[in-house]
Amino acid sequence: MPTTAPAPNPPTSAGRLLPAVLLLLTVFGPISMDLYLPLLPALTLELGAATSMAQLTVTACLLGLALGQLIAGPLSDRFGRRGPLLVGVIAYVVMSAWCAIAPSVELLIGARLLQGIAGGVGLVIAQAAGRDLYSGGALIRYFGRLTVLSGLAAIVGPLAGGLLATVTDWRGLFLFLTAIGVAILLAVCFAFSETLPRDRRVTGGFAHSAQGYGTLLRDRRFVGAVLVSGFVSAALFAYLAGATYVLQGIYGLSPQQYALAFGLNSAGFMVFGWLAARSADRWSLHGTLVAGLAMCALGALGLLAAAVAALPVGVVIVSLLVLVSGVAVTTPPTTTIALAGYPQMAGTASSLLGMARFGFGGAAAPLVGIAGAGTMLPLGIVTVAGIALAAASVALLATRTSKITRPHPAPADAFATADEH
C-alpha cells in the first residue's frame, strides 16, 4: 500500500552541487529529441529515406527512453542511484557517437533506440533521486523545476540545432550530443552523491520487481496519473515529430525560423511549468491538472481547425504554444500524484511513469506522417485524440489527491527561494 510518510532529510553526503546535477539529468530527453529536428528533412534526403522512415529515428529514441527507464528504475531501487547512472551516461556517449557515423537510416534507427535506452537512465534517476530527498511542497517544487529545465533544454536544443545547421550537417549535431554526454558524465563523476542509502534499498530479484510493479498497477490513483501523463505526452511528441514538416515543409519556414518558433513554444513550457508547480503546491493538484488539460484541448482543436481550414501559420504557432504550455501545466501534478506515495520504490514508480510518457509518445509520433509530408491533418487528429484520452483518464484520480498530506514537516528544500511560503 502507498504511504504518505515524507522522505528523510537529504543525506549529509549530498553535496551542494547535487541538486544542480539532478536537474541537469533532465536534459537527456529533450536535447536528444530536439537538437537535430531542424535538420530532419535534410537527413531524410541524404540517407534517401522515406518521411516515415526518418520519423522512425524520433520514434526509436522515444521507445528507447521508455525502455531505459523501465529497466533502470527497479535496478536503481536495488543497487542505488549512482552506479546505474554512471553506466547509463557512458552508454549514452558511445551511442551518440554511433549515431554520428551511421551509414544508413536503418542503422541510425538502431543507434537511436540504444541511445534512448541509455538516456532513459538519467531521466528516471533524476525523478527517483528527487523523491529520495524531498516530500510535500518541496517535492512539488522540485518537479516543477524539472519541468522548467526540460523546457529550457527544449529551447536550447532546436536553437543550437538551427545555429549548428549553418556550419555542419546532421552528423555534426550527433557529435555535439556526444560532447554533451561527456560533460554530463564529468558532472556525475564529481558531483553526484548517492541519494539512496543501503538500508533503504529493496532486496530480491526479478520476482520482487514484478511484485512492485503489481502493487503500483493496482493503485487506481497511480494508474490514472500515469495514463494522463502518457496521453498528453503522446500529443506532445506528435508535435515534436510533425512540427518540423508542418512549419518548414507546408508553411516554408527556414531551419532558423523553425528553431525560433520552437523556442517560443518551449518558453511557454518553462513559464507554465513554473506556474503549475506554484499552483499545485498552494491551490490544488487536481485543479491544476484540469486547467492544464483544458489548455491542451484548446491547442489541439486549434491545430485540427488549421488543418481542415488551411489557416495561417500564426494560428498554428499559437495553437502549438497553448498545447505545449498545457502539457507543462499537467506535468508537476501528475508526477507528484504518481511518486509521492511510494518513497520505498521511487525508481520503479518513476520508471512506469517515464515508460508511459515516452512509450505513448513513441507510438504516436509516426502517425503524424502517415499521410505524407504535405498535410497536417494527422497531427491535428492525433493531438486531439491524445488529449481526449487524457481527459477520460482523469476519472481514475480520486479527489483526495488534490492536496499532498503533510503530517510532518517537509525536509529541507535545496531549491528553496525567498518567495516560498
N, C-alpha and C positions, 0 to 999 in steps of 0.2 A: 504494500500500500504506500502511496506517496506520503511524504512528510513535509510539514511546513517549518520545521526547525531551520534556523538560519545556519549558513555556512560558518565555520570557525573563522577567527580572525586570520588575515594573511600571515603565513609563516614568517618568522624572522629572517629566514634565508632569502626571501623575495626582495631583491634589490630595488632601488628607486627606478631603475630603467625597465623593470619587468612589465608594468602596465603599458608602456610605450611599445615594447616588443609584442605583447599580446595584440594590441591594435594593429601593428604592422603586419601580423599574420593574416589579417583580413584582406590584404591586397591580392592574395593568391587568385581568388575567384575573378574579381573584376579586371585586374590587369591581364590575366591570361586570356580573358574573353575579349577585351575591348581594344587592346593595343593594335592588333592587326586588322580590325574591322574596316578601317578606311581603305585598306589595300586588298580586301577580299575579292572585289571584281578583277583586279589585276592578277591576283593569284589564280583565279578561275581561268583567265586567258592563258597565262604562262604554262600551266600544267595541262591545258587542253581538256578541262573538266566541265561537266555539265553543272548548271547552277545548283541543282540539288546535291550533287557530289561535293561541291565546295562547301555548301552549308553543313554537310556532314562533319567537316572539321570543327564546326561550332558544336554540333550535337555530341561528337565524340568527347570533347573536352567536358561538356556538361555531364555526360554519363560517367566519365572518369571521376569528376569531382564528387558525384553522388556515391559511387562505389568506394572511393578512397575514404570518405567519411564513415561509411558503413563498416569498413574494416578497422579503421584507426580508432573509432570511438571505444569499442569494447577493449581493444588492446591497451589503450591509454588508461582505462579504469583498472586494468590488471597490473600493468608494468610501470605506470606513472606517465606523466606528460612529456618529459624531456627526451627520453630515448626514442620513442616512436617519431617525435617531431624531427629530430636530427636525421633519422633515416629518410623521412619524407622529403625534407628540404634538399638533401643530397640527390635523391632520385629526381626531384624537380629540375635541378640544374642539368643533370645528364639528359633528361628527356627534352628539355628546351633546346639544347644543342642539337639533338637528333632531329627535331622539327626543322631546324635551320638548314639541314643538309638533305632533307627528304627529296628523292628524285621524282616521285610520283604522288598523285593525290591519295592513292590507296595507302602508301607508306606514311604519308602525312597524317591521315586519319588514325592509323595505328599509333603513331607517335603522340598525337594529341590525346588519345584515350589514356595512355600511360602518364602523360604529363598531368592530365586531370586527376588521375588516381593519386599521384604524388602531392599535388596541390591540395587535395581534399584533406590531407592530414593536418595541414596548418589551419584550415578553416575550422575543423571540428575541435581542435585543441584550443583555439582562441576562445571558443564558446565554453568548453568544458573547464578550462583553467579559470575563466571569469567566474563560473559557478563555484569553483573551489574557494574563491576569495571573497565573494560578495553575496549579499542577500538583500531582501527588502527593496527600499528605494535605491540603494547603491547598485543593486543588480539591474534594475530598470535603466538607470543612467548609464551603466556600462554597456548594455545592449544598444542604447541609443547612440552612444559614441561609436560602437562598431558599425552601426548603420551610416553615421555621418562619414566615417573614414572610408567605407565602401563607396559612398558617393564621391568622395574626393578622388579615390583611385580611379573611379569611372570617368571623372573629368580629365585627370592627368593622362589616362590611357589613350583615349582617342585623340586628344590634343597632341600628345607626344607622337602618336602614330601618324597624325597628319603632318607634323613637322618633319619627322624622320622620313616620311614618304618623299620629301623633296630631295633627299640626299642618299637614300638607299631603297632597296626593294623589300618584299615581304620577308625574305630570308634574314635580312639585317635586323628586322624587328624581332625575330625569334632570338637572334644573338643578344639583343637588348634585354629580352626576358631572361636569358641565361645570366646576364650580368646582375639583374635584379635578384635572381635566385641566390647568387653568390653573396650579395650584400645582406640578404635576409639570413643566410647561413652564418655569416660572421656575427650578426646581431644575436642569433640564438646561442651560438657558442659562448659568447662573452657576457650576455646579459639575461639569459633565460634561466631562472632558478626553478627547481622542481616545486610545483604547487600542490601535489597530491602526496602526502606523507605515506609511508609504508603501512601504517596501521589503519589507514582509510581506504586502502586498495582492496578490490574484490579478489576473491580466490576462486579456483576452479577453472575448468577448461571450456570447451565449446558448449557443453550442456548447460553450464551456468550462464553463459552469454545468451543462449537461446531462452533460458528461463527469464532473464532480464528483459529481453525483447517481448516475451509473452506478457510480463507484468505491465509494460508500457502500453502495449496494444489493447489491453483490457481496460485501460483508463479512458473513459469517454472524453474527458476534457483534453487529455494529451492528444488523442487521435484527432479531435476537432481542430486543435491548434495546428497540428501537422498538415492536415488536409487544406485548411485555409491558406497556410503559408505555401504549400505546394502548388495550389491552383493559381494564386496570384503570381507566383514565380513563373508558371507556365506562360502567363500573359507577358511578364517582363522579358523573358528570354525569347519569346516570339518576336518582340520588338527588337531585341538585340540582333537576332538573326535576319530580320527582314528590313529594318530601317535603312541600312546602307543601300539596298537595292531600290527601295522606295524613294529615298531622298536624292540619291545620286542617279539612279537609272531612270526613274519616272519623272522626277522634278528637276534633274540636271544640276544638282549641287556638286561643287568640286570636293575633293577629299578634305580640304581645309574648311570649307563651308559646312560640310557634314560634321566635322570634328567640333566646330563651334556650336552647331545645333545640338549635338550630343552632349557637349559640355553644359549647355543651358539646362537640359533635362537632368543631368547629374547634379547640377547645383540645386535644382528643386528637390532632388532626392536627399541631399545633405540637409537643407534647411528644414524640410518637413520631417525628416528622421529625428532631428534635434527637437523640434516642437513636439513630436509624438512622444518622445521619452519624458518630457516635462508634463505633458497632458496625462499620460498613463500613470505617472507617479502621483500627481496631485489631484487628478479627477477620477478616471475610470479606465481600466484596461479594456473592458468590453465596449464602452462608448467610443474610445479612441479607435478601436478596431473597426467598428461600424462606420465611423466617419471616413476612415481610410478606404474602405470598400466602396463607399458612395463616390469618392473621388475617382477610384479605379473605374467604376461603371461609367461615369461621365466621360472619362477619357477614351475608354474602349468604344463607346457608342459614337463618339466624335470621329474616331478612325473609320468605323464602319460607314458612317454617313459620308465621309470624304471619299471612300472607295466607291460607293454607289453613285454619288452625285458629281464626282470629279472636282472636288472643292480645291481651292488654292493651297499652296504649300504652307501658308501661315496657319491654316486650320489644322493641318496635320501636325505641325510642330507644337502648337498649343495643346492639342489632344494628347500627344505623347508626353508633354510636360505634366499634364494633370494625371495621366495614368501612372507615370513613374513616381510622381510625388505621392500618389495614393498608396502605391506599393510600399514606399518608405514609411508611411504612417502605420501600416499594418505590421511592420517588422518588429519593433520593440514589444508590443503586446503579445504577439503570437510566440515570440521567442521566450518571453518571461513566463507565459502560461505553460509552455511546454517543459521548461527546465526548472522552474522554481521549486517544484515539489519533489525533485529527485537529486538531491545533493550526493546521495550514495552511489549513483551511477550516471553522473552528468555526461560522461563521454558517450555512453550508449544512447541516452536520450538525445544528445546533440547529433549523433550520427543519423538517427532516424529523421530528425528534423532536416538536416542537410541533405539526406538522400531524397526526401520528398521535394525539396526546393530544386535541386539540380536534376533529379530524375524526371520530374514532371516537366521541367524546362527543356531537358534534352528530348523528350518525346514531342513537345510542341514545336520546337524550333524548325524542324524540316517541313512541317505542314505549311509554313508561310510561303514556301517556294514550290508548292505542289502544282500551281497553275503557271509557273514560269516567272520570269523577272519583270514582265510587262504589266502586272496588275497587283494592287494592294488589297484586293478583296479578301484573300485568305488571311492576311494579317488582321483585318477587322473582325472576321468571323472567329478566329482563334482567340483573340483577346477578349471578345465579348463572352465566348463560351467559358473561358477560364475564370473570369470574374463571376459569372453566374454560378458556376460550381462552387467557388469560394464562398459566395453568399449563402448558398444552401448548406454548406458545412458549418456555418456559424451555429446552426441549431444544435450541434453536438456540445457546444460550450455551455456549461452551467453558469447561471448569472452570478453565482457566488465567487467566480474567478475575477470579478470586476475589480476587486481590491486584493492586494497581497497582504496576508495577515502578518502582523509583526509582534509576536508575543514577547520578543526580546529585542534589545537594541540591535540595529544592523551593525555589522562590522565596519571598521574604518574604511572610507572610500578614498582610494588613492587618487581618484579623479575629482575629488570634491572641489567646488568652486565657491567663490564668495557669495554668490546669489542663491545658493541652495537653501532650502528651508530647514 
